[in-house]
Amino acid sequence: MSTTSTLIQFRLNGEPVSRQIESYSTLVEVVRGCGLNGARESCGQGLCGCCTVVVDGKAVTGCLHPAMHVDGCDVATIESLEQDGQLDPVQQAFIDAGAFQCGFCTPGFILMSRQLLTQNPNPTDHEIRHYLAGNLCRCGAYPEIVKAVKLAGERLRAASHP
């Protein structure tokens, strides 16, 4: 059995990347191969959200997303959020609300929470739970996660209306 590799080019956290990949390579494999370890493969079936990566502004399940589909795209990971030593407001809210224990699922929750708050800056508890239903926390920090999303939303709304 022979495989054929393909060259893909994309922007990863704002930087141009070229990678020779196999047709079966997943996005999370390629991102981790670039030395970024925030996105993690846990279930390998798209059920837990640990591998969440943002492609052209939309959160995707990196363990199921074929890497060849990001050719020419902008890809962002949790590592892209911290800017000039400052955490993203959602990251800071997760810390302030104690919304993680082991931290394994946190990058996926943060990326999904950011996407939710972009679409809905003032979500209800129910809307938060529904939107984040594809992300699993083995430690059970769900109440704190909801609190963190609400806190981040408050801070983002306050920052946009000084």
Secondary structure, 3 states (H helix, E strand, C coil): CCCCEEEEEEEECCEEEEEEEECCCEHHHHHHHCCCCCCCCCCCCCCCCCCEEEECCEEEECCCCEHHHHCCCEEECHHHCCECCECCHHHHHHHHCCCCCCCCCHHHHHHHHHHHHHHCCCCCHHHHHHHCCCCCCCCCCHHHHHHHHHHHHHHHHHHHCC
